[in-house]
Amino acid sequence: MMGTVWTHLIKDLRIEWRSKEAINSMLFFALLVVVLFSLAFDPRGSFAREIAGGVLSVATLFASASALNQAWAREIRHQVLDAQRMAPSSGAALFLAKALANFLFVEIVQLLLAPVFLVMYNLSVEGDAWKLLLVLPLGTWALVANGTFFAALSIRSRNREMLLPLILFPIFIPALLAMVLSITAILTGDNDPGLWIKLLFGYDVIFTTVCLLLFDVVLHAE
């Protein structure tokens, strides 16, 4: 299974390296959200630390939604998805490779966005900064795991660009809430984000397991 995951992952990374389609679209959209929020509010002092978690999470959420559909749209071309359905490998391997590729793309966008975000919102971390290295990957994985699954579920729909956010956003609300509150707690230093980090971890384990178990049904559905 890991050999199949590695093969699909390398293939997706090579395609993205050549086109830069997903990363460019996500980066532009995320930058647009960050700039608009900075114009709508006065991001200075303690207020900036209070809204920064929400702005970063929402920017990641909306930017990722546009790229998640593209990941499966590539497989529709030249009947690649039909060939994958006939392959003897499990659908779980294909799902895991797609989710890992999307996870890497979103993390790259977050790394590129971080300097702009810190400068525009004049942020200083009052709590344990290292905990952001737990919160951001856990929150990002919650988004891309569900997003990859539901993007595959809606890929044959005529309105898949509209259908994916309608399904994904309500499911992602608990993880979004935990991500926002934990980032805010770390930036302000007022509360311990441990409970929200545990909630994110539990959310990731549950939904990743469900997606792995059900993806074969989605892959072979007509």
Buried (B, 14 or more C-beta within 10 A) or exposed (E): EEEBBEBBBEBBBEBBEEEEBBBEBBBEBBBEBBEEBBEEEEBEEEEBBBBBBBBBBBBBBBBBBBBBBBBBBBBEEEEEBEEBBEEEBBBBBBBBBBBBBBBBBBBBBBEBBBEBBEEBBEBEBBBEEEBBEBBBBBBBBBBBBBBBBBBBBBBEEEEBBEBBBEBBBEBBEBBBBBBBBBBBBBBBEEBBBEEBBEBBBBBBEEBBEEBBEBBBEBBEEE
